[in-house]
Amino acid sequence: MKITTIELHVIEMPLKDPFLTHLGAVNIREGIIIKITNSDGVSGYGEGVAFSTPWYTEETVKTSLHMLTDFLIPLLQKNPIDHPSQASRLFSSLRRNNMAKAAIETALWDLYAKSHSQPLSKTLEGTRTAVPAGVVVATDSATKALAQIDQYLQEGYQRVKVKINPKQDYSFLSEIRRFFPDLPLMADANSAYTLTDLERIKALDDFNLLMIEQPLASDDILEHSFLQKEIKTPICLDESICSYDDARKAIEFGCCKVINIKVGRVGGLYEAKRIHDYCFEQGVPVWCGGMIEFGISRAHNIALASLPGFSIPGDISSSNRFWEEDIITPEVNVQNGLVAVPTSPGIGFKLNKKRLQEVLQWKETIVF
């Protein structure tokens, strides 16, 4: 993989509708697009999915740029690699900063797959030709939630996730279940609860949820183990799972029955696949989480979700779920509840260069 240049693009786009959680609102999405070109003129693309502020993890767009330009790219310049899996081991000398690592690592995977004229899904040993699509409803209004759910079901989405917190949980879910009694429904708490809310969480067993995602602290594993013993609803861990070892410990301690795998959160596709493989061996279902991402990251998610253990519809919605116009062509499209897995080399989507220029905020090119 003789790299000649790495281009960093910071872009910014407004969401079609605000994305609301108890942690705040996302109205404008900033992100990093990475283009890595080799000596044969082949280019691979990755995406940095950190947010502008550290509300989801400690990383931001600015900290990711710092890590990329001052540490990760120089490491790659000094230590040429032959396979993208080697990047994960190379970057392990630097603690955390998983989203910055994933941004460059995913671009390497796309480059490698294209260089071998192979779809990324096949490079990762995916087996599916299409992946089931789920969608997130993030609003503080039951009326808006019901309208959005109705629209998404008409569009064919196979699973709905709603955001909850102690101020908006039982009554909110009651209203949804009143109109959609058989809907495959899950709730995401984004660490809004503590064990003092045990009875409140237990009450949510009434709604026959697919799972409750990350009810307790973002860095907790052990208290989730206690909670899972007390409730019938399966717990899904998200923010707590930042590595293969986190997933292994969570399963061994009985902290959850489902795991959400996000490429950016765990540091790239190599670690994401390791987590998938372990969970598959243990019979623990996984699904692919979303990060309000642009099309490049969405394309990587489709490739990852083609692996056999992804038995639950992921947050892989159409591009028009968030954007008036995405930065890839063709845009991701959900049809009959499914997203087709591309068969062309790499991620299977092309960069919409015109759209990229329209939303571009900053650019830097590093020559190897």
Disulfide bonds with the S-S distance in Angstrom:
none
